Amino acid sequence: MENCQGFFHAVEKKIPSCVDAFQASGVFQWFFGNIFEAFYNLYFFVFNPSSWGGWIPQIVPEILSEKNPKMTTEAKTSLMKFIYYGGSVEFFFVIFTAFLAITAYGFYNRNFMWSVVRTLEGFANIVGRVFAWAGLAMVLQQIIIVFLQRIFTVPGFSLFGIDAWAHDVSWWAEMLKLHNAMIVAMCVSYTFVQGGHVRVDLVYSAVGHRTKKMIDMFGSILFMMPAAIVTWMYGWYFLWRHLVVPNPSATDKLDKLLLKARAVRWNIETIGFSPNGYDKYFLFKFLLVAFAGLVFLQSIAFFYRSYLEWKEGPVSNGKYLDRDRLGDETAEAAADAH
């Protein structure tokens, strides 16, 4: 700790900060040092948005106007910071520390934990119910394609008469994959809340209420969360490798990415499987990242719900659970209300 300068950041690059020196002194020091540093990183994230998000107001209007987006030096630097922190250890420990803090207070105040469960499950339901309409869009688009191809035999068409959306019929046919991917990625948490996922049951149905909830708690912590984190890490850099060059890597340190920022430029993937086929496959990478984020949030909600139902007993099963009712179930619910 003697050979360090500054607390969170060193004055000279060759000399580490005191927090970095503490983290480098052992495994436990690294772990608890990152938790301590997470408070500073969260503060920096909230009160210095231009440092990591300065590229957004400059780039987005040009992309929407279909111009070739160009970046200033400041925008390039903030973009590389955004890419780095999105898949960094610092970001992980900000989320992890927030999870620990919310969990600790939730153990003390169960009403607060229930409110977190209702918020996360409500968010999953809203996102899922919105993107479920992609199924209807997929059916209608397929019907239009069949009519245009088989009956009117036209080579292409434009949506709502907009020239920018004028493409070959095969382009629209391949776009159906995007609708399907939207349903899978964006409705995953919604389907989980609604109890629609297939579950392989070996011992679950044969055990009691408290044992079931223990299995659910351990499953969310040991399987759902790690799987979501690994998917996010692969998906995050997989996304950006198809958006910018030089390609960022998960092994790149911040200093190396800032050096790459000098030459960074947009190189958005527009390669299709056929000459006239769908060429917006970079959107699938966005969906992969969104999928990982939704699964991670749902794993938190499921852990909290399982704990609360374990703590409060069978009477709390399905408490505050907002599930869709269809057909006879809706009629039964209305009769029960009266």
Protein Blocks (a to p, Z undefined) as FASTA:
>chain_A
ZZcghjklcfblklccfklmmmmnomklmmmmmmmmmmmmmmmmmmmmmlmmmmmmmmmm
mmmnopacdddfklmmmmmmmmmmmmcfklmmmmmmmmmmmmmmmmmmmmlmmmmmmmmm
mmmmmmmmmmmmmmmmmmmmmmmmmmmmmmnopabdcehhiaklgccfklmmmmmmmmmm
mmmmmmmmmmmmnopaccddfklmmpcfklmmmmmmmmmmmmmmmmmmmmmmmmmmmmmm
mmbccdddfklcfklmmmmmmmgccdddfbdfbfklcfklmmmmmmmmmmmmmmmmmmmm
mmmmmmmmmmnojmlgopaiacddehjlmmmmmmmmZZ
